[in-house]
Amino acid sequence: MNDQSKTKYVLIQELASLRQRIAGMEQSESPRKQVKEDLLESEELFRLLSEAAFEAIVIHEKGVILNANDQYFKMFGYEPGEALGKEMISVTIVPESLELVKKQIATDSLGPYESIGIRKDGSRFPIEIRNRKMKYKGRIVRFGAIRDITERKCAEEARHQSEENFRRSLDDSPLGVRISTAEGETIFANRAMLEFCGYDSIEELKAAPLLKLYAPESFAEVQIRKGKRKRGDYSPSEYEISVARKDGEVRRLHVFRKEVLWDGERQFQVVYEDITELKQAEEALHVSLREKELLLSEVHHRVKNNMQVISGLLDLQARSSGNPELTGMLNEGQSRIQAMALVHHKLYNSKDFLKIDLADYVRTLSWDLFKSYRINPRKIELVIPTDGDVCVDINKAIPCGLILNELISNVLKYAFPGDGQGELQIIIRKTKSTEIEIVVRDNGLGLPDDVDIHQPKTVGLYLVNGLVKNQLDGQIEVRRDNGTEFRIIFSL
């Protein structure tokens, strides 16, 4: 209870007590002097209470002002002598509101009701009036309490203006905005939302059944979220749905939903972004990408097959040549072609047609060469330690494949003659400076001292040196301690 309400409550209670005391005095035939003193005391109490009130208090009989507190005279700008005895509504209420106030008084309405007050200087302001019948000095009069509600009206106007500005800003938004209850009933929808759904007015949208508003594939999603809200889950959510326009066209919308206060009540603001064209573009892109993947896969497959045909022709020519030296040269050429064909084979079977796992490639290439040279795995142990995935694109994969083919072939042919046994270690790893390091190491006879890797005389090493420098833009280093070690470093 605020101060004004407390003041009125105390005043009414005191007046009621006064009536009881007077009635008690009359019944007990108390002396008239005592009654007079009590009346004076009560009137003084009434005066003090009314003057302490924040509201304008006026007592009138048939509209004529009998008494009023200071707040009344201050509120309307009159001196007591100017207002007492005058018709209250003529000095308090604007002409256009007289009929309303007269009707309220005639029907003994307690109020509160609103009207427009007028001051002595003619200025107007909004007021709120409450009335009550009471006994005053032996007569039935009306007790009125008038409150200046200018500040409240200004606050309401500011709130209404703010809400109107907010509604206008929502209408200007390219995003669809809908205010709804927890049950999904539409309270407000901006123009973009109406356009998304193909309706001409918010009334038409409100009348649309839920099953008609959402496309069938999204209705289950809507029901699930509605169930969450019924369980008290009002947390913000973000999802996608499909809506069916009035003309039957289905649009895909991205939705963000959160709880808001709307007209003083808890409602939900749902923001919609039309992503139909984006989804269609994504689908078209996926189809195009899939087509290109299939085409690229087919290219790798055909290149591999063509290289295998060439390899087969070289093998056929080697077998029919009868010249051991020519046969060896043809076999080496066949091996190089198979190394390149293996790159395309790996890419064809890979999910990523742009990159190849180098470590996996080395394992397959090594075992293929072991079989080609008929090397018993128990004679030469193959060790390929892994340090995570090391992937390279096709532009680097083919040079690496040819280099590894030459180095591994040399180990298998020359490092362990006769029944000599040993180990072949191939290390592929990334360095801290985003480079790739390939190490081919064996503990066999070792590379002769007169072999200069930077000015080689054999075709194989000449090919290795050229590929490292020209294709990989890298560096090559050779060590001859306890066997041979080739170390190659190039940038990704």
C-alpha angles and dihedrals in degrees: 000000000000127000094264093051091047091051093051092045092052091046093052092046092051092049091049089050089049092055091049092050092049091048090048091050092050092050093048091045091235117186115280089235093061090048091052092050092050091050091051090048092050092048090052090049090049090050093050093047094047093047090051092053120104091216129074107257121198132175114205138171118209087344096307115123112241099170141349139178127249091259089063093054092044092048095053099031099241133132114234092251091054096055109029111096092018125114105270099218093048093059097033111035129059114245095249091057097047095096092051093051093044090052092050091050093045093052092046090238112181092205144163096212132154130240141153118268125207125209127214089260091055097253116140132218137169118263139183119218133201124184135195134175116235143161113256123177090340095311133101106244137161124254113209129191116195124192127194104230097180093120092047092050091048090051091048091048091049090050092048090047091049091050091047091050089048091051091049092050089050090050090053092050118106087216120085112246126191129178111206142168123247087264091057098254111151116239100168136006128180126225094263090055091050089049092049090054096037097239127139099213142017089245090060090048092049091052093052112104116240091243089056095047098054126053114247093251090059101041093087090053091052092049092049092053092045088054091052091054091050088056090054098260103141097155117137113271137191125200146132128257139169122235126198113226121221089259091053098256112139118225125191114225134189108219134203116184129186140159117261141168111251120180088345095305133102109258137147129260112208118191118198128197118192106231097165094116091044092052091047090050091049091051091048089048091050091050091048092046091049090050091050091047090053091047092048090047090052090049092054090046093051093044090051091049092048091051090049089053090052090046090051091051091051090049091050091049092047092053093049098042098082088204111112093202093049090044090055092049092049091049091052091051090048090052092052092050091049090052090056092043089053090059091057091044091055092047091048091056094040127097089222111057092189101058138042130205101243096199092053090047091052092052093053094043092049095051091046089054092046088056093043093053092037093237117172108231088220090061097052116026113214115214120184110171115196127220101185126295115324111190130182133181124249093264090064098028095067095049089046090049092052093046093049091045091057096044096045091045091052091052093049093047103039115012098072111031121186114351094339115142130204148126135284114201124189118187124188119179145145119249126220090256092062093260130130120235122198118190123187109186133172135173095219132112094309134229113298115256093237092062111100109197092200093053103029124178098200123081094233097054091039088056092048093050093047094047093049094050103033105030103030098028086222142127131255128204131183129206124189103192114127092343130335131310126188114193118190125183127184138157123258 
